[in-house]
Amino acid sequence: MAAPAGVDAPSSAVAAAPRAYLLDTSRAPGGSSIADMSESDQLAALDRLHRCFEAEGVEYWLLGGWAVDFHVGTVTRAHSDLDLAIWLPDLPRVATLLRREGWAHEPEDAEAGSTAFTQGTVRVELAFLQRDGADGEPYTPLADGGRAGWATGAFGQDVLTLAGIRARVIALAALREEKTGARDDAAAAAKDRDDLASLEQLN
């Protein structure tokens, strides 16, 4: 499937949920860790994105490890990026909004069915969503014509708050299903196990 004009088509290497990237937790100048800097920077960026998308009427959902933290109500581990899902027809408008806010399009390492933008130390990966008709189940279209499915009811109206930051978040049941999926990467699989352990606190 061709990407909208001005946005590079994603790789079709795998049909999987957006991956987690390894985070360098070495020390930064002044004694603070890069992990600490990343956490505050990512939350601040998410706050700006939420406000921008809400003002412009763009639907989005927070995925992955940060979604776990919003459901649990506390930061449970370091995160190397923000994973969001958006409707594919909104991508040209979203790309324009992000560039206007100083984000650079850097899709080279993005997962299949997604693209990525960076601003300073923060990376956001945008997974694409489509559906067949208004009542169709959302899926992520892949460049080879395939589809990556999502759990039923994944993309609702949940808006949660963490550290004073509001975000639209993937539904809890769908998040648990995402985190139980098979991973080829050992580090990503370990993060999923940690995330599932954190979600067990909600039982």
Residue pairs with C-beta under 8 A, 6 or more apart in sequence:
1 9
1 141
1 142
1 143
1 145
2 9
3 9
3 10
3 91
3 115
4 88
4 89
4 91
4 92
5 92
6 92
6 95
7 91
7 92
7 95
7 105
7 107
7 115
8 105
8 107
8 115
9 143
10 107
10 110
10 111
10 112
10 113
10 114
10 115
10 128
10 142
10 143
11 110
11 111
11 112
11 143
12 112
12 142
12 143
12 144
12 146
13 112
14 111
14 112
14 184
15 112
15 113
15 140
15 142
15 146
15 147
15 148
16 111
16 112
16 148
16 181
16 183
17 63
17 64
17 111
17 127
17 148
17 178
17 181
18 63
18 64
18 83
18 111
18 114
18 125
18 127
19 111
19 185
19 188
20 64
20 65
20 79
20 80
20 81
20 187
20 188
20 191
21 80
21 81
21 123
22 80
22 187
23 34
23 35
23 38
23 78
23 79
23 80
24 34
25 33
25 34
25 35
25 78
26 33
26 34
27 33
27 34
28 34
28 36
28 37
34 121
35 78
37 121
38 78
38 79
38 80
38 121
38 122
39 75
39 78
39 79
41 120
41 121
41 122
42 66
42 79
42 81
42 82
42 122
43 162
43 163
43 165
45 82
45 119
45 122
45 124
46 62
46 66
46 82
46 165
46 167
47 165
47 166
48 101
49 60
49 82
49 84
49 124
50 165
50 166
50 167
50 168
52 58
52 97
52 101
53 59
53 60
53 94
53 97
56 93
56 97
58 86
58 90
58 93
58 94
58 97
59 86
59 87
59 90
59 155
59 168
60 84
60 85
60 86
60 168
61 67
61 84
61 85
61 154
61 155
61 168
61 169
61 170
62 70
62 82
62 83
62 84
62 167
62 168
62 169
62 170
63 83
63 84
63 85
63 127
63 170
63 175
63 178
64 79
64 83
64 178
65 76
65 77
65 79
65 83
65 191
65 195
66 79
66 82
66 83
66 167
67 83
67 169
67 170
67 175
68 76
68 175
68 179
68 195
68 198
68 199
69 75
69 76
69 79
69 162
69 198
70 160
70 161
70 162
70 167
70 169
71 160
71 169
71 172
71 175
71 199
71 202
72 198
72 199
72 201
72 202
73 162
74 162
75 162
75 163
76 194
76 195
76 198
77 191
77 194
77 195
77 198
80 123
81 116
81 122
81 123
81 124
81 125
82 122
82 123
82 124
82 125
83 124
83 125
83 127
84 124
84 125
84 126
84 127
85 126
85 127
85 128
85 129
85 140
85 155
85 170
86 94
86 126
86 127
86 128
86 129
87 128
87 129
87 130
88 128
88 129
88 130
88 141
89 130
91 115
91 126
91 128
94 126
95 105
95 117
98 105
98 117
98 124
99 105
101 119
102 119
103 117
103 118
103 119
103 124
104 117
104 118
104 119
105 115
105 116
105 117
106 116
106 117
106 118
106 123
107 115
107 116
109 116
110 116
110 125
111 125
111 127
112 140
112 142
112 143
112 148
113 127
113 128
113 140
113 141
113 142
113 143
113 148
114 125
114 126
114 127
114 128
114 140
115 125
115 126
115 128
116 123
116 124
116 125
116 126
117 123
117 124
117 126
118 124
127 140
128 140
128 141
129 138
129 139
129 140
129 150
129 155
130 138
130 139
130 140
130 141
131 137
131 138
131 139
137 149
137 150
137 152
138 150
138 154
138 155
139 147
139 148
139 149
139 150
140 147
140 148
140 149
140 150
141 147
142 148
150 174
151 171
151 173
151 174
151 177
151 178
152 174
153 171
153 173
153 174
154 170
154 171
154 174
155 170
155 171
155 174
156 171
157 168
158 168
158 169
158 170
158 171
158 172
159 166
159 167
159 168
159 169
160 166
160 167
160 169
161 167
169 175
170 178
172 199
172 202
175 199
176 196
176 199
179 192
179 195
179 196
179 199
180 192
180 196
181 192
183 189
183 192
